[in-house]
Amino acid sequence: MKRKMPLSSKIYVALMMLFLYAPIIVMIFFSFNSSASTGVFTGFSLRWYESLLNDEATMNALRNTLVLAVSSSIIATVMGTAASVGISIFRNKHIKKLTMGVTNIPMMNPEIVTGISMMLLFIFCAKLIGKNDALGFGTMLIAHVTFNLPYVILSVLPKLRQLDKYLPEAAMDLGCTPVQSFFKVVLPSISTGILSGLMMSFTLSLDDFVISYFTQGPSFETLPIRIFSMTKKRVTPDMYALSTIIFVAILLLLVLLNVSQFYGDKKMENKLGKGKGDKR
């Protein structure tokens, strides 16, 4: 029998959800306010969404942020998947633990330490080759790929552990080359983990401020940095509209990701069930 959740637990969960999402609900509500007030709702209007579209600097920062997030997440996903496959075939346990420990350092390290150290490294390397303008899109891309890699590895490795280790060998026995075996057998089996790592990398890159702040150049500004510069004066309500759009977009992506994972796991269960049935 399934145990019912006590009423007190339900109330606690509801209060926690309200505490987490109340600020976002308020922000979405006031993004449709006809006035610039953040305390009084004077009427429904799309004024701030129109103002956002006409703000060239903000739209440019948004474009930079999306280009950086997409580029870094794709590169991190490819490198992280390759690294996960390499880690999974390590036979020496000590090397495997050491590699995982080194991989987890960017996650455990404070962002401000990572940002400053990367900034110093980029400036040092630029001085060695006689370049003055060291920081820019390239340095931010390297920095974002660096802190995204561990999350991709941690998303892909569990899927590789769940994979039957004899499947690639069976594919090669049937005539596949090692490369064909990877793309036809291994890759489809770990695709949900790869997709999870890709989405996590994208959202982390989209949200990052601290590391981006230290590795940015004068000609490349991301959205978090622009919003931070606006806080010195006053954040205009068109930022509420932009944040609402980003929140809805990320929410839809997460829903699609969960749905794809659900159907992927279901297909895998059906295949395993059919396999057991055939053996009987």
CORQUINOR-V191265 format. One record per residue. N is the residue number from 1. RES is the residue in one letter. OMEGA is omega in radians with two decimals (* if undefined). Layout:
# CORQUINOR-V191265
n,res,omega
N,RES,OMEGA
N,RES,OMEGA
This chain:
# CORQUINOR-V191265
n,res,omega
1,M,3.10
2,K,3.12
3,R,3.11
4,K,3.12
5,M,3.13
6,P,-3.12
7,L,-3.14
8,S,3.11
9,S,3.11
10,K,3.12
11,I,3.14
12,Y,3.13
13,V,3.14
14,A,3.12
15,L,3.12
16,M,3.11
17,M,3.10
18,L,3.13
19,F,-3.10
20,L,-2.98
21,Y,3.12
22,A,3.12
23,P,-3.14
24,I,3.12
25,I,3.12
26,V,3.13
27,M,3.12
28,I,-3.13
29,F,-3.09
30,F,3.03
31,S,3.10
32,F,3.14
33,N,-3.12
34,S,3.12
35,S,-3.13
36,A,-3.11
37,S,3.07
38,T,-3.13
39,G,-3.10
40,V,3.10
41,F,-3.03
42,T,3.13
43,G,-3.12
44,F,3.14
45,S,3.04
46,L,-3.06
47,R,-3.04
48,W,3.05
49,Y,3.06
50,E,3.11
51,S,3.12
52,L,-3.13
53,L,-3.14
54,N,-3.14
55,D,-3.04
56,E,-3.10
57,A,-3.14
58,T,3.13
59,M,3.08
60,N,3.10
61,A,3.10
62,L,3.11
63,R,3.10
64,N,-3.12
65,T,-3.13
66,L,3.11
67,V,3.14
68,L,-3.10
69,A,-3.13
70,V,-3.12
71,S,-3.08
72,S,-3.12
73,S,3.12
74,I,3.14
75,I,-3.14
76,A,-3.13
77,T,3.11
78,V,-3.13
79,M,-3.13
80,G,3.10
81,T,3.10
82,A,3.13
83,A,3.14
84,S,3.11
85,V,3.12
86,G,3.14
87,I,-3.08
88,S,-3.12
89,I,3.05
90,F,3.11
91,R,3.13
92,N,-3.08
93,K,-3.11
94,H,3.10
95,I,-3.14
96,K,3.13
97,K,3.12
98,L,3.13
99,T,3.13
100,M,3.10
101,G,3.10
102,V,3.14
103,T,-3.08
104,N,-3.11
105,I,3.13
106,P,3.11
107,M,-3.08
108,M,-3.09
109,N,3.07
110,P,-3.07
111,E,-3.10
112,I,3.10
113,V,3.11
114,T,-3.12
115,G,-3.13
116,I,-3.11
117,S,3.11
118,M,3.10
119,M,3.13
120,L,3.13
121,L,-3.13
122,F,3.13
123,I,3.12
124,F,3.14
125,C,3.12
126,A,3.12
127,K,-3.13
128,L,-3.12
129,I,3.08
130,G,-3.14
131,K,-3.11
132,N,-3.12
133,D,-3.03
134,A,-2.98
135,L,3.14
136,G,-3.11
137,F,-3.12
138,G,-3.13
139,T,3.10
140,M,3.13
141,L,3.11
142,I,-3.13
143,A,-3.12
144,H,3.09
145,V,-3.11
146,T,-3.10
147,F,3.07
148,N,-3.06
149,L,-3.11
150,P,-3.13
151,Y,3.08
152,V,-3.13
153,I,-3.14
154,L,3.09
155,S,-3.05
156,V,-3.07
157,L,3.12
158,P,3.11
159,K,3.09
160,L,3.10
161,R,3.13
162,Q,-3.08
163,L,3.07
164,D,-3.04
165,K,-3.13
166,Y,-3.13
167,L,3.10
168,P,3.12
169,E,3.11
170,A,3.12
171,A,3.12
172,M,3.07
173,D,-3.14
174,L,3.02
175,G,3.13
176,C,2.96
177,T,3.10
178,P,3.13
179,V,3.11
180,Q,3.10
181,S,3.13
182,F,-3.05
183,F,-3.09
184,K,-3.06
185,V,-3.03
186,V,-3.07
187,L,3.10
188,P,-3.11
189,S,-3.12
190,I,-3.05
191,S,3.13
192,T,3.08
193,G,3.09
194,I,3.13
195,L,3.09
196,S,3.11
197,G,3.11
198,L,-3.12
199,M,3.12
200,M,3.10
201,S,-3.13
202,F,-3.12
203,T,3.11
204,L,3.13
205,S,3.13
206,L,-3.01
207,D,-2.96
208,D,3.08
209,F,-2.97
210,V,-3.12
211,I,3.11
212,S,-3.11
213,Y,-3.09
214,F,-3.08
215,T,-3.13
216,Q,3.03
217,G,-3.10
218,P,-3.07
219,S,-3.08
220,F,-3.10
221,E,3.09
222,T,-3.07
223,L,3.10
224,P,3.13
225,I,3.11
226,R,3.13
227,I,3.10
228,F,3.12
229,S,3.13
230,M,-3.12
231,T,3.10
232,K,3.08
233,K,3.11
234,R,3.10
235,V,-3.11
236,T,-3.09
237,P,3.09
238,D,3.03
239,M,3.04
240,Y,3.14
241,A,3.13
242,L,3.13
243,S,3.11
244,T,3.13
245,I,-3.14
246,I,-3.13
247,F,-3.14
248,V,3.14
249,A,3.13
250,I,3.12
251,L,3.12
252,L,3.12
253,L,3.12
254,L,3.09
255,V,3.12
256,L,3.13
257,L,-3.14
258,N,3.11
259,V,3.14
260,S,3.09
261,Q,-3.14
262,F,-3.13
263,Y,3.08
264,G,3.10
265,D,3.14
266,K,3.11
267,K,3.14
268,M,3.10
269,E,3.12
270,N,3.12
271,K,3.13
272,L,3.12
273,G,3.11
274,K,3.12
275,G,3.12
276,K,3.14
277,G,3.13
278,D,3.14
279,K,3.12
280,R,*
